[in-house]
Amino acid sequence: MADYDLAIIGGGLNGVSLARDAAGRGLRVILIEQGDLGGAASSATPRLIHGDLSVLERRGFWRVRRALSERRTWLRIAPHLVRPMRFVIPAHSDERPPWLLRAGLFVYDSLASRSGLPGSATLDITHHPVGNALKRPFGIAFEYADCVVDDSRLVVLTALDATEHGAEIRTGARCVRADRADIWRLAVIDRGHRRVITTRALANATGGWTSMVADTVLRQPQPAMAAMQMSQIIVPRLFESDNVYVFQNNDGRLIFASPFERDFTLIGTITHAFTGDPAIVAIPGADVSYLCEAASRYFRERVAPTDVVRTVSGVNLTPASARRRDGTTLFHARRRKAPLLTMFGGDVTTSRLRAEQAVTRLTPFYPMSPRWTAGAALPGGDFAWDRFETEVDLARDRWRFLAETQAQRLVAAYGSRLSAVLGEAKTRDELGPAFGPELTGAEARYLMSHEWARFPDDILWRRSKLGLTMPAADRDALAAFMADVI
């Protein structure tokens, strides 16, 4: 008998979503990730949970409706990670006419019926706070509802939920060979130790490495794929209002400018073909300039490449024959050959649904429980999305040493499970050493023991974004602290 029912190679959002769904249906699951969870493209998304207006413009009505239905699901199961916001599109005389934008948002509202979010509206931004940061020629704008998400924490909490349903998650483990017969036999280097495991089915969810893994590890034919790079830039905060700007650029692209970690603005996304090693992807200077110019076209304060404090890039794959943005799942099984799932591409919004559909493909091979993930909250998400501020107030009442901004960050990260991090602490000193103004030893220890953090970057850039503000000396102190804990 095989050790597992399903082995998954790759710990990005696709991989952990497969693990969560399959484990909750009663399958014995192991996930193998050579680095950190969400360490590549899954931490370089536009951080949006949305229907995607650009798809609506291409008349992809069914896709938009499906995505908006998933938006409603995410608000229900991950209210700490997924936050509703108002998106604002300033009307530009050289781009889409106002009547077209207004009509498009009317359709968008119709497709999002029963979402619980307010509908679209027309704003006079010469007398509205959202216009304060913009150049004067823009007189009106169109406002609508969508959501933003902490993408890297979504990956980690999905993995955490998978383990709570019985899955085994192995980071720092690399599958070097897979032999296929009536079961799969995998050779895995797990933190320096060689291990052989067997599994009844295998999933390749390695993102930008999908083709390479198929060729060199699985030795299975795959259709031609095209690698696509997506990039954003982070600059100091450009506006005070709590909304996301959607800018029409002169080449037809829509560029988003989002509030990011209180003191910064995230600008993106630019996407183009990529060649090379996905492990060392970097945004070209021309793309940085493009995003700066796109933002400067609208903001009063000019954005220059010298203002960029960090860039974010990732690589994913699409079928070479079609630029599908909603992801691809391939399934291969034949007589006396164990099943193989290949899952790549797609956005954050529909990741849960794609995993659900992919795992369902395995139903003929062994019995499993019904679909379940749409109705089960992720760890810490067992409260209504419109009670987020109430959860912050409750946290401040319990841990009175927390400033409001600190409580907001912690609730956004851990939700109702914040007590697992802070315990019964009465003062900040009881949480151990401080690394910068936000991170404590107690939180770092929790992330290492419960969320697979092994190195400082795992905490500073994926479990949080505290690397943006933490001084170098505190980073060194954190590294020493983590080495002692290990």
DAZIZI-V195600 format. One record per helix or strand of 3 or more residues. SS is the DSSP state (helix for helix, strand for strand). FROM is the first residue (numbers start at 1). LEN is the number of residues. If there is no record, write none. Layout:
# DAZIZI-V195600
SS,FROM,LEN  SS,FROM,LEN
This chain:
# DAZIZI-V195600
strand,4,6  helix,13,12  strand,29,5  helix,41,3  helix,53,5  helix,61,17  strand,82,9  helix,98,14  strand,121,4  helix,129,3  strand,140,10  helix,151,14  strand,168,4  strand,173,8  strand,184,7  strand,193,12  helix,207,12  strand,225,12  strand,243,6  strand,254,7  strand,264,10  helix,278,3  helix,285,12  helix,305,3  strand,308,12  strand,328,7  strand,337,8  helix,351,10  helix,373,3  helix,385,14  helix,404,14  helix,419,4  helix,428,4  helix,441,10  helix,456,8  helix,466,3  helix,472,14
